[in-house]
Amino acid sequence: MVKFKNYLKFTLFILLIFATYAESREVIVYTSVDQVFSEPILKQYEKQTGVTVKAVYDVEAAKTTGLVNRLIAEKNRPKCDVFWNSEIGRTIILKEKGVLMPYHSPSGKDIPAIFKDPEGYWTGFAARARVLIYNTNLLKETDIPKSIFELANPVWKNKVALAYPLFGTTATHIAAMYDTLGQEKTEQYLKDMKKNEVRIVDGNAVTRDMVAEGEVPIGFTDTDDANTAIQKGKPVKVIYPDKNSIGTLLIPNTAALINNAPHPEEGKKLIDYLLSRETESRLAFSESANMPIRDGVNKPKHIPEFSDIKAMDADYYKIAENMNKAARFCQSLFVR
């Protein structure tokens, strides 16, 4: 009987070890990247490593903001290991609120310093650009604006679409304008756009679809959303605006490890994978058409190099500082 009890204890001990090991072979990621783009990357990671990836995706209308608020709410009892964010401003906010922990990934050694937190709390990769998308059936080449500031002119009244400026990359874009133009000029521009009856819609994808279907001739969106319409043969093209003034805002993806993550080691390995050249190349060749931020990464010819466009000289940390101030103004202006 004693031997049997000892055997039973040993068996239960082994089962406990296997159960603990099985639990450690999973990783939980929250991502604001559109599921159609992020899920194939995460599924490939599962296939290559055997690690189960449990992903929580966001919704278009509350882009990024919902997941950021969830991470803040879970700060004392984290349920997430990795935050893969499609924009950078709110990642920095999470760092400031103590939600993140530092991790210097070996995969990020050759990523330029401007795209990395010096303390290792986040690392950027695979950038998008804030562009204008226009319908080629509705606009002639001679009609195309070269600057976003032209869209406040009466000729564009009620003809421009813009995603809600409280969320996602639109919020980041406006916070960047606060940095590059200053608060007074940015808020005046937004007032001028409001007066010009800019069409406020539920996300960049909605803007894209409205332009593609001819509901409006032009709108603000990101290169990933625009590229999906181009690949489907829609009558649209993109403009990298303001080459002669403030430039085009570039927004990298960011990967960050959650403080006190339930699976920190698996979280680090997933970050290593996300920051790899392989992932940057896959995102470049996918419909998201992200621009690699390192030299020598294989990409399609239609994706420009950073040197081919004038990038907005915006400070990502100041963008984060401006997020709440910009959101409060936009809410008072656009939301009733």
FIGUBA-648888 format. One record per residue (C-alpha): residue in one letter; residue number from 0; x, y, z. Coordinates in steps of 0.05 Angstrom, whole numbers, plus 5000, padded with zeros to 4 digits. Layout:
+--------+-----+------+-------+------+
! residu ! num ! east ! north !   up !
+--------+-----+------+-------+------+
!      A ! NUM !    X !     Y !    Z !
...
+--------+-----+------+-------+------+
END
This chain:
+--------+-----+------+-------+------+
! residu ! num ! east ! north !   up !
+--------+-----+------+-------+------+
!      M !   0 ! 5000 !  5000 ! 5000 !
!      V !   1 ! 5057 !  5048 ! 5018 !
!      K !   2 ! 5091 !  5034 ! 4951 !
!      F !   3 ! 5025 !  5046 ! 4915 !
!      K !   4 ! 5016 !  5113 ! 4950 !
!      N !   5 ! 5087 !  5133 ! 4933 !
!      Y !   6 ! 5075 !  5113 ! 4861 !
!      L !   7 ! 5011 !  5154 ! 4859 !
!      K !   8 ! 5047 !  5215 ! 4888 !
!      F !   9 ! 5102 !  5207 ! 4837 !
!      T !  10 ! 5051 !  5201 ! 4780 !
!      L !  11 ! 5014 !  5263 ! 4803 !
!      F !  12 ! 5080 !  5300 ! 4808 !
!      I !  13 ! 5098 !  5282 ! 4736 !
!      L !  14 ! 5029 !  5302 ! 4712 !
!      L !  15 ! 5037 !  5369 ! 4748 !
!      I !  16 ! 5104 !  5380 ! 4713 !
!      F !  17 ! 5073 !  5365 ! 4645 !
!      A !  18 ! 5013 !  5410 ! 4660 !
!      T !  19 ! 5060 !  5467 ! 4680 !
!      Y !  20 ! 5102 !  5457 ! 4617 !
!      A !  21 ! 5040 !  5455 ! 4573 !
!      E !  22 ! 5015 !  5520 ! 4604 !
!      S !  23 ! 5083 !  5553 ! 4592 !
!      R !  24 ! 5078 !  5534 ! 4518 !
!      E !  25 ! 5027 !  5588 ! 4505 !
!      V !  26 ! 5032 !  5662 ! 4496 !
!      I !  27 ! 4977 !  5715 ! 4500 !
!      V !  28 ! 4981 !  5775 ! 4453 !
!      Y !  29 ! 4936 !  5835 ! 4448 !
!      T !  30 ! 4942 !  5869 ! 4380 !
!      S !  31 ! 4911 !  5930 ! 4348 !
!      V !  32 ! 4936 !  5907 ! 4279 !
!      D !  33 ! 4878 !  5887 ! 4234 !
!      Q !  34 ! 4864 !  5814 ! 4244 !
!      V !  35 ! 4870 !  5800 ! 4170 !
!      F !  36 ! 4943 !  5822 ! 4173 !
!      S !  37 ! 4964 !  5799 ! 4242 !
!      E !  38 ! 4932 !  5731 ! 4246 !
!      P !  39 ! 4973 !  5699 ! 4190 !
!      I !  40 ! 5038 !  5722 ! 4224 !
!      L !  41 ! 5015 !  5693 ! 4291 !
!      K !  42 ! 4992 !  5628 ! 4259 !
!      Q !  43 ! 5059 !  5620 ! 4225 !
!      Y !  44 ! 5093 !  5630 ! 4292 !
!      E !  45 ! 5049 !  5575 ! 4321 !
!      K !  46 ! 5068 !  5529 ! 4264 !
!      Q !  47 ! 5142 !  5542 ! 4270 !
!      T !  48 ! 5147 !  5537 ! 4346 !
!      G !  49 ! 5089 !  5494 ! 4370 !
!      V !  50 ! 5071 !  5549 ! 4419 !
!      T !  51 ! 4997 !  5564 ! 4425 !
!      V !  52 ! 4983 !  5637 ! 4410 !
!      K !  53 ! 4921 !  5666 ! 4443 !
!      A !  54 ! 4906 !  5731 ! 4408 !
!      V !  55 ! 4858 !  5787 ! 4428 !
!      Y !  56 ! 4842 !  5833 ! 4369 !
!      D !  57 ! 4810 !  5901 ! 4372 !
!      V !  58 ! 4752 !  5932 ! 4333 !
!      E !  59 ! 4760 !  5984 ! 4278 !
!      A !  60 ! 4717 !  6038 ! 4311 !
!      A !  61 ! 4758 !  6039 ! 4376 !
!      K !  62 ! 4825 !  6027 ! 4344 !
!      T !  63 ! 4880 !  6015 ! 4396 !
!      T !  64 ! 4845 !  6056 ! 4450 !
!      G !  65 ! 4803 !  5997 ! 4475 !
!      L !  66 ! 4862 !  5950 ! 4483 !
!      V !  67 ! 4904 !  6004 ! 4517 !
!      N !  68 ! 4849 !  6017 ! 4567 !
!      R !  69 ! 4842 !  5942 ! 4579 !
!      L !  70 ! 4917 !  5935 ! 4592 !
!      I !  71 ! 4915 !  5993 ! 4641 !
!      A !  72 ! 4855 !  5961 ! 4677 !
!      E !  73 ! 4892 !  5895 ! 4681 !
!      K !  74 ! 4957 !  5926 ! 4706 !
!      N !  75 ! 4955 !  5894 ! 4775 !
!      R !  76 ! 4934 !  5826 ! 4748 !
!      P !  77 ! 4960 !  5821 ! 4676 !
!      K !  78 ! 4928 !  5772 ! 4629 !
!      C !  79 ! 4971 !  5791 ! 4569 !
!      D !  80 ! 5044 !  5776 ! 4552 !
!      V !  81 ! 5056 !  5819 ! 4490 !
!      F !  82 ! 5024 !  5881 ! 4462 !
!      W !  83 ! 5033 !  5886 ! 4386 !
!      N !  84 ! 5009 !  5956 ! 4371 !
!      S !  85 ! 4996 !  5985 ! 4303 !
!      E !  86 ! 5016 !  6055 ! 4326 !
!      I !  87 ! 5066 !  6082 ! 4375 !
!      G !  88 ! 5036 !  6139 ! 4415 !
!      R !  89 ! 4994 !  6097 ! 4462 !
!      T !  90 ! 5050 !  6047 ! 4471 !
!      I !  91 ! 5091 !  6103 ! 4502 !
!      I !  92 ! 5032 !  6120 ! 4547 !
!      L !  93 ! 5032 !  6047 ! 4571 !
!      K !  94 ! 5106 !  6053 ! 4588 !
!      E !  95 ! 5092 !  6116 ! 4629 !
!      K !  96 ! 5036 !  6082 ! 4667 !
!      G !  97 ! 5081 !  6023 ! 4686 !
!      V !  98 ! 5044 !  5972 ! 4644 !
!      L !  99 ! 5107 !  5951 ! 4605 !
!      M ! 100 ! 5173 !  5920 ! 4624 !
!      P ! 101 ! 5239 !  5927 ! 4587 !
!      Y ! 102 ! 5265 !  5875 ! 4538 !
!      H ! 103 ! 5323 !  5886 ! 4490 !
!      S ! 104 ! 5309 !  5834 ! 4436 !
!      P ! 105 ! 5368 !  5807 ! 4397 !
!      S ! 106 ! 5324 !  5812 ! 4335 !
!      G ! 107 ! 5322 !  5888 ! 4343 !
!      K ! 108 ! 5396 !  5902 ! 4345 !
!      D ! 109 ! 5398 !  5929 ! 4274 !
!      I ! 110 ! 5334 !  5970 ! 4280 !
!      P ! 111 ! 5350 !  6045 ! 4279 !
!      A ! 112 ! 5352 !  6078 ! 4347 !
!      I ! 113 ! 5296 !  6127 ! 4330 !
!      F ! 114 ! 5248 !  6067 ! 4328 !
!      K ! 115 ! 5269 !  6039 ! 4396 !
!      D ! 116 ! 5258 !  6060 ! 4468 !
!      P ! 117 ! 5329 !  6070 ! 4496 !
!      E ! 118 ! 5309 !  6032 ! 4559 !
!      G ! 119 ! 5279 !  5974 ! 4519 !
!      Y ! 120 ! 5206 !  5983 ! 4537 !
!      W ! 121 ! 5184 !  5979 ! 4464 !
!      T ! 122 ! 5214 !  5968 ! 4395 !
!      G ! 123 ! 5187 !  5992 ! 4329 !
!      F ! 124 ! 5184 !  5955 ! 4263 !
!      A ! 125 ! 5146 !  5953 ! 4197 !
!      A ! 126 ! 5120 !  6024 ! 4188 !
!      R ! 127 ! 5058 !  6052 ! 4155 !
!      A ! 128 ! 5048 !  6121 ! 4127 !
!      R ! 129 ! 4990 !  6169 ! 4137 !
!      V ! 130 ! 4969 !  6184 ! 4065 !
!      L ! 131 ! 4913 !  6213 ! 4025 !
!      I ! 132 ! 4873 !  6165 ! 3982 !
!      Y ! 133 ! 4836 !  6191 ! 3922 !
!      N ! 134 ! 4788 !  6164 ! 3869 !
!      T ! 135 ! 4820 !  6166 ! 3800 !
!      N ! 136 ! 4751 !  6170 ! 3766 !
!      L ! 137 ! 4733 !  6232 ! 3805 !
!      L ! 138 ! 4798 !  6271 ! 3806 !
!      K ! 139 ! 4845 !  6289 ! 3750 !
!      E ! 140 ! 4920 !  6291 ! 3761 !
!      T ! 141 ! 4917 !  6367 ! 3758 !
!      D ! 142 ! 4865 !  6368 ! 3815 !
!      I ! 143 ! 4905 !  6327 ! 3864 !
!      P ! 144 ! 4925 !  6366 ! 3927 !
!      K ! 145 ! 4998 !  6364 ! 3948 !
!      S ! 146 ! 4984 !  6382 ! 4020 !
!      I ! 147 ! 4933 !  6364 ! 4072 !
!      F ! 148 ! 4923 !  6438 ! 4085 !
!      E ! 149 ! 4893 !  6448 ! 4016 !
!      L ! 150 ! 4834 !  6405 ! 4039 !
!      A ! 151 ! 4809 !  6462 ! 4084 !
!      N ! 152 ! 4796 !  6504 ! 4021 !
!      P ! 153 ! 4723 !  6513 ! 4000 !
!      V ! 154 ! 4733 !  6473 ! 3936 !
!      W ! 155 ! 4738 !  6410 ! 3980 !
!      K ! 156 ! 4676 !  6426 ! 4022 !
!      N ! 157 ! 4640 !  6361 ! 4043 !
!      K ! 158 ! 4686 !  6321 ! 3997 !
!      V ! 159 ! 4738 !  6296 ! 4048 !
!      A ! 160 ! 4732 !  6235 ! 4094 !
!      L ! 161 ! 4769 !  6229 ! 4160 !
!      A ! 162 ! 4766 !  6174 ! 4213 !
!      Y ! 163 ! 4745 !  6194 ! 4283 !
!      P ! 164 ! 4805 !  6233 ! 4310 !
!      L ! 165 ! 4798 !  6203 ! 4379 !
!      F ! 166 ! 4824 !  6134 ! 4360 !
!      G ! 167 ! 4879 !  6098 ! 4323 !
!      T ! 168 ! 4927 !  6129 ! 4274 !
!      T ! 169 ! 4883 !  6190 ! 4263 !
!      A ! 170 ! 4892 !  6208 ! 4336 !
!      T ! 171 ! 4967 !  6196 ! 4329 !
!      H ! 172 ! 4969 !  6239 ! 4267 !
!      I ! 173 ! 4936 !  6298 ! 4301 !
!      A ! 174 ! 4981 !  6291 ! 4362 !
!      A ! 175 ! 5040 !  6293 ! 4315 !
!      M ! 176 ! 5014 !  6357 ! 4284 !
!      Y ! 177 ! 5011 !  6387 ! 4354 !
!      D ! 178 ! 5085 !  6373 ! 4358 !
!      T ! 179 ! 5106 !  6397 ! 4289 !
!      L ! 180 ! 5058 !  6456 ! 4279 !
!      G ! 181 ! 5042 !  6475 ! 4350 !
!      Q ! 182 ! 4975 !  6474 ! 4386 !
!      E ! 183 ! 4947 !  6539 ! 4357 !
!      K ! 184 ! 4960 !  6523 ! 4284 !
!      T ! 185 ! 4936 !  6451 ! 4291 !
!      E ! 186 ! 4871 !  6470 ! 4325 !
!      Q ! 187 ! 4858 !  6524 ! 4274 !
!      Y ! 188 ! 4868 !  6473 ! 4218 !
!      L ! 189 ! 4818 !  6426 ! 4251 !
!      K ! 190 ! 4768 !  6483 ! 4259 !
!      D ! 191 ! 4777 !  6499 ! 4185 !
!      M ! 192 ! 4764 !  6426 ! 4167 !
!      K ! 193 ! 4702 !  6425 ! 4211 !
!      K ! 194 ! 4677 !  6488 ! 4177 !
!      N ! 195 ! 4691 !  6456 ! 4110 !
!      E ! 196 ! 4645 !  6398 ! 4130 !
!      V ! 197 ! 4697 !  6343 ! 4133 !
!      R ! 198 ! 4661 !  6275 ! 4135 !
!      I ! 199 ! 4678 !  6241 ! 4202 !
!      V ! 200 ! 4672 !  6165 ! 4195 !
!      D ! 201 ! 4683 !  6102 ! 4235 !
!      G ! 202 ! 4754 !  6085 ! 4215 !
!      N ! 203 ! 4807 !  6088 ! 4161 !
!      A ! 204 ! 4777 !  6028 ! 4126 !
!      V ! 205 ! 4711 !  6065 ! 4120 !
!      T ! 206 ! 4747 !  6124 ! 4090 !
!      R ! 207 ! 4781 !  6078 ! 4040 !
!      D ! 208 ! 4715 !  6045 ! 4020 !
!      M ! 209 ! 4679 !  6112 ! 4012 !
!      V ! 210 ! 4734 !  6137 ! 3966 !
!      A ! 211 ! 4737 !  6072 ! 3927 !
!      E ! 212 ! 4661 !  6072 ! 3916 !
!      G ! 213 ! 4661 !  6146 ! 3896 !
!      E ! 214 ! 4621 !  6172 ! 3956 !
!      V ! 215 ! 4677 !  6223 ! 3967 !
!      P ! 216 ! 4735 !  6238 ! 3921 !
!      I ! 217 ! 4790 !  6239 ! 3974 !
!      G ! 218 ! 4804 !  6221 ! 4047 !
!      F ! 219 ! 4856 !  6208 ! 4100 !
!      T ! 220 ! 4878 !  6136 ! 4111 !
!      D ! 221 ! 4939 !  6092 ! 4122 !
!      T ! 222 ! 4981 !  6056 ! 4070 !
!      D ! 223 ! 4956 !  5987 ! 4092 !
!      D ! 224 ! 4883 !  6005 ! 4083 !
!      A ! 225 ! 4897 !  6039 ! 4016 !
!      N ! 226 ! 4937 !  5980 ! 3991 !
!      T ! 227 ! 4880 !  5931 ! 4001 !
!      A ! 228 ! 4837 !  5973 ! 3954 !
!      I ! 229 ! 4893 !  5979 ! 3903 !
!      Q ! 230 ! 4904 !  5904 ! 3904 !
!      K ! 231 ! 4830 !  5893 ! 3890 !
!      G ! 232 ! 4834 !  5937 ! 3829 !
!      K ! 233 ! 4794 !  5995 ! 3857 !
!      P ! 234 ! 4802 !  6062 ! 3822 !
!      V ! 235 ! 4845 !  6093 ! 3875 !
!      K ! 236 ! 4915 !  6119 ! 3885 !
!      V ! 237 ! 4953 !  6148 ! 3944 !
!      I ! 238 ! 4988 !  6213 ! 3957 !
!      Y ! 239 ! 5047 !  6220 ! 4005 !
!      P ! 240 ! 5030 !  6292 ! 4023 !
!      D ! 241 ! 5069 !  6354 ! 4043 !
!      K ! 242 ! 5136 !  6339 ! 4012 !
!      N ! 243 ! 5149 !  6413 ! 4012 !
!      S ! 244 ! 5127 !  6427 ! 4083 !
!      I ! 245 ! 5116 !  6383 ! 4145 !
!      G ! 246 ! 5122 !  6316 ! 4109 !
!      T ! 247 ! 5086 !  6250 ! 4116 !
!      L ! 248 ! 5077 !  6217 ! 4184 !
!      L ! 249 ! 5109 !  6148 ! 4190 !
!      I ! 250 ! 5079 !  6103 ! 4243 !
!      P ! 251 ! 5117 !  6040 ! 4261 !
!      N ! 252 ! 5086 !  5978 ! 4292 !
!      T ! 253 ! 5112 !  5968 ! 4363 !
!      A ! 254 ! 5123 !  5905 ! 4404 !
!      A ! 255 ! 5126 !  5908 ! 4480 !
!      L ! 256 ! 5129 !  5860 ! 4538 !
!      I ! 257 ! 5077 !  5867 ! 4592 !
!      N ! 258 ! 5101 !  5878 ! 4663 !
!      N ! 259 ! 5090 !  5815 ! 4705 !
!      A ! 260 ! 5066 !  5778 ! 4644 !
!      P ! 261 ! 5038 !  5708 ! 4658 !
!      H ! 262 ! 5086 !  5677 ! 4606 !
!      P ! 263 ! 5146 !  5725 ! 4602 !
!      E ! 264 ! 5195 !  5677 ! 4568 !
!      E ! 265 ! 5146 !  5658 ! 4514 !
!      G ! 266 ! 5129 !  5732 ! 4507 !
!      K ! 267 ! 5202 !  5748 ! 4494 !
!      K ! 268 ! 5206 !  5695 ! 4441 !
!      L ! 269 ! 5145 !  5722 ! 4406 !
!      I ! 270 ! 5175 !  5792 ! 4406 !
!      D ! 271 ! 5239 !  5763 ! 4376 !
!      Y ! 272 ! 5197 !  5735 ! 4320 !
!      L ! 273 ! 5157 !  5799 ! 4308 !
!      L ! 274 ! 5221 !  5840 ! 4304 !
!      S ! 275 ! 5254 !  5793 ! 4255 !
!      R ! 276 ! 5270 !  5811 ! 4183 !
!      E ! 277 ! 5226 !  5753 ! 4162 !
!      T ! 278 ! 5165 !  5785 ! 4194 !
!      E ! 279 ! 5181 !  5853 ! 4165 !
!      S ! 280 ! 5186 !  5822 ! 4096 !
!      R ! 281 ! 5121 !  5783 ! 4104 !
!      L ! 282 ! 5085 !  5847 ! 4125 !
!      A ! 283 ! 5114 !  5883 ! 4065 !
!      F ! 284 ! 5089 !  5830 ! 4017 !
!      S ! 285 ! 5022 !  5824 ! 4051 !
!      E ! 286 ! 4963 !  5869 ! 4036 !
!      S ! 287 ! 4984 !  5913 ! 4094 !
!      A ! 288 ! 5044 !  5936 ! 4053 !
!      N ! 289 ! 5085 !  5958 ! 4113 !
!      M ! 290 ! 5151 !  5991 ! 4098 !
!      P ! 291 ! 5212 !  5956 ! 4129 !
!      I ! 292 ! 5253 !  6003 ! 4172 !
!      R ! 293 ! 5319 !  5968 ! 4159 !
!      D ! 294 ! 5361 !  5965 ! 4097 !
!      G ! 295 ! 5364 !  5900 ! 4058 !
!      V ! 296 ! 5296 !  5871 ! 4078 !
!      N ! 297 ! 5262 !  5840 ! 4018 !
!      K ! 298 ! 5201 !  5880 ! 3997 !
!      P ! 299 ! 5157 !  5892 ! 3936 !
!      K ! 300 ! 5180 !  5946 ! 3887 !
!      H ! 301 ! 5118 !  5988 ! 3897 !
!      I ! 302 ! 5134 !  6000 ! 3971 !
!      P ! 303 ! 5179 !  6062 ! 3975 !
!      E ! 304 ! 5242 !  6068 ! 4015 !
!      F ! 305 ! 5243 !  6119 ! 4071 !
!      S ! 306 ! 5288 !  6161 ! 4029 !
!      D ! 307 ! 5235 !  6165 ! 3975 !
!      I ! 308 ! 5187 !  6206 ! 4017 !
!      K ! 309 ! 5196 !  6263 ! 4065 !
!      A ! 310 ! 5181 !  6237 ! 4134 !
!      M ! 311 ! 5149 !  6284 ! 4185 !
!      D ! 312 ! 5200 !  6305 ! 4236 !
!      A ! 313 ! 5157 !  6286 ! 4296 !
!      D ! 314 ! 5181 !  6264 ! 4364 !
!      Y ! 315 ! 5144 !  6201 ! 4384 !
!      Y ! 316 ! 5149 !  6218 ! 4458 !
!      K ! 317 ! 5119 !  6286 ! 4447 !
!      I ! 318 ! 5064 !  6253 ! 4406 !
!      A ! 319 ! 5047 !  6212 ! 4467 !
!      E ! 320 ! 5047 !  6275 ! 4510 !
!      N ! 321 ! 4999 !  6308 ! 4462 !
!      M ! 322 ! 4949 !  6250 ! 4457 !
!      N ! 323 ! 4902 !  6270 ! 4513 !
!      K ! 324 ! 4904 !  6344 ! 4497 !
!      A ! 325 ! 4890 !  6331 ! 4423 !
!      A ! 326 ! 4834 !  6282 ! 4441 !
!      R ! 327 ! 4800 !  6331 ! 4487 !
!      F ! 328 ! 4800 !  6384 ! 4433 !
!      C ! 329 ! 4775 !  6337 ! 4379 !
!      Q ! 330 ! 4720 !  6311 ! 4424 !
!      S ! 331 ! 4695 !  6382 ! 4436 !
!      L ! 332 ! 4699 !  6398 ! 4362 !
!      F ! 333 ! 4674 !  6336 ! 4327 !
!      V ! 334 ! 4633 !  6297 ! 4378 !
!      R ! 335 ! 4567 !  6322 ! 4405 !
+--------+-----+------+-------+------+
END
